Amino acid sequence: MPKVVKKIVATEDQEQIALFEWLFKTHRDIYAVTFHIPNGGSRNVIEAAKLKRMGVKAGVPDIFVAKMGKFVKGNEVFYQGGLWIELKRKKGGKSEPKITKKQQEWITLLNVAGYTVAVCYGWEEASKVIEEYIKPLVPTNVEIDDDKAFAEEVEFIERGNSLDG
């Protein structure tokens, strides 16, 4: 009888460790401003109650990249306040990773608030999302009369200011 070989699927914890190891090796500047929100895991009742009173909220994405993002859509440049990642293990394990109702609520709330939010299955997918998010803005379809003025405007906005007043 042929031997059945089971595919080993990394846990969510292992995927997250792999992502942070990749960040450390490839993007130290981004690693420095990226952190995990330890909302999951099993805790005793007293610790869970204390954390809830301290502001821990169910469904908040696992990882935050505290770097302003920017993208071009049509002739407009948009800025976003950071990247949130809900990291799930790759599909194929004992049970399929699913987004909970609370997680979906947070994803919607953060999108409306101006953040980029991604649900990634495995650290490789998350690394691609981060690479795309941090890629420098090279607007090929936006006409700019004064490159210096544009650069100053981008710098002004990246410092957290608004052009609206």
Secondary structure, DSSP 8 states (H G I E B T S, - for coil): -----------HHHHHHHHHHHHHHH-HHHHTTEEE----S---HHHHHHHHHTT--TT--SEEE-S-EEEEETTEEEEES-EEEEEE--S-SSS-----HHHHHHHHHHHHTT-EEEEEESHHHHHHHHHHHHS----SS---S-HHHHHHHHHHHHTT--TT-
